[in-house]
C-alpha cells in the first residue's frame, strides 16, 4: 500500500512538471507568435513591388503566427488543466506533445518526456481518480 502512495506522489510531481513546462513554453510561444507576425509584416513592406514575394510573405505573415499561436494556446490550456488534474487535459497534452516531437530538438525532448509521463499506468490511474 505504501508503495502505491510513493508511486502516486512521484507521478503527481512528474505531471506537475509537465504542466509547468507546457505553460512556460505556451507563454513563450504566444510571445513568439506576436513577434513573428510583426517581423513578417515588416518584411512584407520591405520586399518592394514584387507580387510573388508580397504574396509569399503575406501568406507566411498570417499562417506562421496562427500555427504557433494555436499550438501554444493548446499547450498553455493543457498545462493549466494538468496542474488541476483534469482528465481532458491529459488527452490534450498527449496530442500537443506528439505534434511537438516534430520540433527538433527541444520540442522532441519536451514531447517524449510528456508522453512518457502521461502514458504511464500510474498516471492514468491518477487521472481516473478525479
C-alpha positions in Angstrom: 0.0 0.0 0.0 2.8 2.4 0.9 4.5 1.6 -2.4 1.4 2.8 -4.3 1.4 6.1 -2.3 5.0 6.7 -3.2 4.4 6.0 -6.9 1.4 8.3 -6.9 3.4 11.0 -5.3 6.2 10.7 -7.9 3.7 10.7 -10.8 2.0 13.8 -9.3 5.4 15.6 -9.3 6.0 14.5 -12.9 2.6 15.6 -14.0 3.2 19.0 -12.3 6.5 19.4 -14.1 4.9 18.5 -17.5 2.1 21.0 -16.8 4.6 23.7 -15.9 6.7 23.0 -19.0 3.7 23.3 -21.3 2.6 26.5 -19.6 6.0 28.0 -19.9 6.5 27.0 -23.5 3.0 28.1 -24.3 3.6 31.6 -22.9 6.9 31.9 -24.8 5.2 30.6 -28.0 2.5 33.2 -27.8 5.1 35.9 -27.4 7.0 34.4 -30.3 3.8 34.3 -32.5 3.3 38.0 -32.0 6.9 38.7 -32.8 6.8 36.6 -35.9 3.6 38.5 -37.0 5.3 41.9 -36.6 8.6 40.8 -38.2 7.0 39.3 -41.3 4.6 42.2 -41.7 7.6 44.5 -41.6 9.4 42.3 -44.1 6.3 42.4 -46.4 6.7 46.2 -46.6 10.4 45.8 -47.4 10.2 43.4 -50.4 9.1 46.1 -52.8 6.7 45.7 -55.7 7.4 42.0 -56.4 4.0 40.4 -56.4 5.3 36.9 -55.8 7.3 38.0 -52.8 4.4 40.0 -51.5 2.1 37.0 -51.7 4.6 34.6 -50.1 5.5 36.9 -47.2 1.8 37.9 -46.8 0.8 34.2 -46.6 3.6 33.4 -44.1 2.8 36.5 -42.0 -0.6 35.1 -41.3 -0.1 31.3 -41.3 3.0 31.0 -39.2 1.8 33.2 -36.3 -1.5 31.4 -36.4 0.0 28.0 -36.3 2.5 28.9 -33.5 -0.3 30.7 -31.6 -2.8 27.8 -31.8 -0.2 25.2 -30.7 1.0 27.5 -27.9 -2.6 28.2 -26.7 -3.4 24.5 -26.7 -0.2 23.8 -24.7 -1.0 26.6 -22.3 -4.5 25.4 -21.7 -3.5 21.8 -21.4 -0.7 22.7 -18.9 -3.2 24.6 -16.7 -5.5 21.6 -16.9 -2.7 19.2 -15.9 -2.0 21.2 -12.8 -5.5 20.7 -11.7 -5.5 17.0 -12.8 -8.3 17.4 -15.3 -8.8 14.2 -17.4 -9.4 16.1 -20.6 -6.0 17.9 -20.2 -4.1 14.7 -20.2 -5.5 13.8 -23.7 -4.9 17.4 -25.0 -1.3 17.4 -23.8 -0.7 14.0 -25.3 -1.8 15.3 -28.7 0.2 18.6 -28.3 3.3 16.6 -27.1 3.1 14.2 -30.1 2.9 17.1 -32.5 5.7 18.9 -30.6 8.0 16.0 -31.2 8.4 17.3 -34.8 10.1 20.4 -33.4 13.6 19.1 -33.1 15.5 19.2 -30.6 13.6 21.0 -27.8 10.1 20.0 -28.8 11.3 16.4 -29.2 12.7 16.3 -25.6 9.6 18.0 -24.2 7.3 15.8 -26.2 9.0 12.5 -25.3 9.1 13.4 -21.6 5.4 14.5 -21.7 4.4 11.3 -23.5 6.4 9.1 -21.1 4.8 10.7 -18.0 1.2 10.9 -19.4 1.1 7.3 -20.7 2.3 5.6 -17.5 -0.3 3.3 -15.9 0.2 5.2 -12.6 -0.6 8.5 -14.3 -3.7 7.1 -16.0 -4.9 5.8 -12.6 -4.2 9.2 -11.1 -6.4 11.0 -13.6 -9.2 8.3 -13.3 -9.5 9.2 -9.6 -10.7 12.7 -10.3 
